[in-house]
């Protein structure tokens, strides 16, 4: 799921107010971060299988611009509305990119 511009702005405000505004990268001590505009997911571990329909945690990666160290933030805790229609799906984003070329 891809964040729209409003969601990305909301995310960056949330991160600046709660975490990144005072956090240096633990690897290089850099203070410049970039949030991906793509929501990833983490699933529960199921030995040798994939659980379909099980719980999923929506995550946003935030990467140090200096060294690439990556943090994970829960999209729901960051206040991102994941209601269908609020964000673009990956297939919608790919179609738009293809039509722009």
C-alpha positions as CSV (number, residue, x, y, z in Angstrom):
1,X,0.0,0.0,0.0
2,X,1.4,3.4,-1.0
3,X,1.0,6.5,1.1
4,X,-0.6,9.5,-0.5
5,X,1.0,13.0,0.1
6,X,-1.3,13.8,3.0
7,X,-0.5,10.6,4.8
8,X,3.2,11.0,4.3
9,X,3.1,14.6,5.6
10,X,1.1,13.3,8.7
11,X,3.6,10.6,9.2
12,X,6.6,13.0,9.1
13,X,4.9,15.4,11.5
14,X,4.2,12.5,13.9
15,X,7.8,11.2,13.7
16,X,9.3,14.6,14.2
17,X,7.1,15.2,17.3
18,X,7.6,11.8,18.8
19,X,10.8,10.2,17.8
20,X,13.1,11.5,15.0
21,X,13.2,15.1,16.2
22,X,15.4,14.0,19.0
23,X,16.9,10.8,17.8
24,X,20.3,10.4,16.1
25,X,21.0,7.3,14.0
26,X,22.5,4.7,16.4
27,X,25.1,3.7,13.7
28,X,26.5,7.0,12.3
29,X,24.9,9.6,14.6
30,X,23.3,11.3,11.6
31,X,20.1,13.2,12.1
32,X,18.6,13.2,8.6
33,X,15.9,10.6,8.0
34,X,13.6,9.6,5.1
35,X,10.4,7.7,5.3
36,X,9.3,5.4,2.6
37,X,6.0,6.1,1.0
38,X,5.2,2.4,1.0
39,X,3.5,0.5,3.9
40,X,5.0,-2.9,4.5
41,X,3.6,-5.7,6.6
42,X,4.9,-8.1,9.2
43,X,3.1,-11.4,9.8
44,X,3.2,-13.8,12.6
45,X,5.7,-16.7,12.1
46,X,4.3,-20.0,11.1
47,X,6.9,-22.7,10.6
48,X,7.1,-23.8,7.0
49,X,3.9,-22.0,5.9
50,X,2.2,-18.7,5.5
51,X,-0.9,-17.9,7.5
52,X,-3.5,-16.4,5.2
53,X,-6.0,-14.1,7.0
54,X,-3.9,-14.0,10.1
55,X,-2.9,-10.8,12.0
56,X,-0.7,-8.3,10.1
57,X,1.2,-5.3,11.5
58,X,1.4,-2.4,9.0
59,X,4.9,-0.9,9.1
60,X,6.6,2.1,7.6
61,X,10.4,2.1,7.1
62,X,12.4,5.1,8.0
63,X,16.0,5.2,6.8
64,X,19.0,7.3,7.8
65,X,20.0,9.3,4.8
66,X,23.7,9.0,5.7
67,X,24.3,5.3,6.3
68,X,21.0,3.6,5.4
69,X,20.2,2.2,8.9
70,X,16.5,1.4,8.9
71,X,13.8,1.8,11.6
72,X,10.3,0.3,11.5
73,X,7.3,2.3,12.8
74,X,3.8,1.0,13.2
75,X,1.6,2.8,10.7
76,X,-1.5,2.7,12.9
77,X,0.3,4.1,15.9
78,X,1.6,6.9,13.6
79,X,-2.1,7.8,12.9
80,X,-2.1,6.7,9.3
81,X,-5.7,5.9,8.1
82,X,-5.5,2.5,6.4
83,X,-9.2,2.5,5.4
84,X,-9.5,1.1,1.8
85,X,-9.5,4.0,-0.7
86,X,-7.3,6.2,1.5
87,X,-4.1,4.9,0.0
88,X,-3.1,3.6,-3.4
89,X,-2.5,-0.1,-3.8
90,X,0.8,-1.2,-5.3
91,X,-1.0,-2.1,-8.5
92,X,-2.6,1.3,-8.8
93,X,0.7,3.0,-8.2
94,X,2.4,0.9,-10.8
95,X,-0.3,1.7,-13.4
96,X,0.1,5.4,-12.7
97,X,3.8,5.2,-13.1
98,X,3.5,3.3,-16.3
99,X,1.0,5.9,-17.7
100,X,3.4,8.7,-16.8
101,X,6.2,7.2,-18.9
